[in-house]
Amino acid sequence: MRPFLQSFIGVLAAVVAISGTGASAAGTGTIQGHVRLSAPAPGNPIIRMGMDPMCASLNAGPQRPVQQIVMQSADGGLANVFVTLKGTFPKTAPPSAPVVIRQVKCADSPRVVGAMVGQTLRVVNSDTLAHETHAVTAAGNSFKVTQPHSDMVFDYVLKSPEEMLRLACEVHRWMTAYVGVEPHPYFNVTDQGGAFTIANVPAGRQQIRTWHERYGWLTKTIDVKPGGTATIDFAYTGKEQAGA
């Protein structure tokens, strides 16, 4: 091949590659928003750990541990809300990194996570006592495991989409965590201020949903423009009920 022709082909290939990358990036956008509770937060129930003196000693102090169900910031932001898109999307490989839930001081942390079908859910016992975790599932994501001492790790590959998979401990009945299992990567969980971001969303009109363990689901639609950032806010009144 002549040097000039070879050089021309190389430049053309580079242009095509750059154009392809730009076209791909231009076909997606970002969704940012907040989830708030417009009413005063109800009191969270105190966890009575006296049935297990070891759990009680791990949580010794003037501040009693509570179920972190409704976590509201000063401006009403609602934490631990699962935010996800609803619809059919091109197939995406699940992340290789696991989603991790740690058992710390006889509580699950974080309380709410999101994961993809095919991704590994990892449960880590960080306590010096036994926990027995089982999945409360309606979609076949079933497991039950005993972890009798600290630093034990259990991995489970999530099999099916599930609006909310609940983890429970047979030994300590107050221990609870939730996993939203999706066939796509377009989800997030609100932070302590109720904020969330979902990146690389396909452009177009999208249906977006929020889930809170006490207040259930809210649904809205949003237009995502190529290369743009769409903003949306959700507000629970405090009168909603999960499962309603």
Secondary structure, 3 states (H helix, E strand, C coil): CCHHHHHHHHHHHHHHHHHHHHHHHHCEEEEEEEEEECCCCCCCCECCCCCCHHHHHHCCCCCCCECCCCCECCCCEECCCEEEEECCCCCCCCCCCCEEEEEECCEEECCEEEEECCCEEEEEECCCCCEEEEEECCCCCCCEEEECCCCEEEEEECCCCEEEEEEEECCCCCCEEEEEEECCCCEEECCCCCEEEEEEEECEEEEEEEEECCCEEEEEEEEECCCCEEEEEEEECCCCCCCC
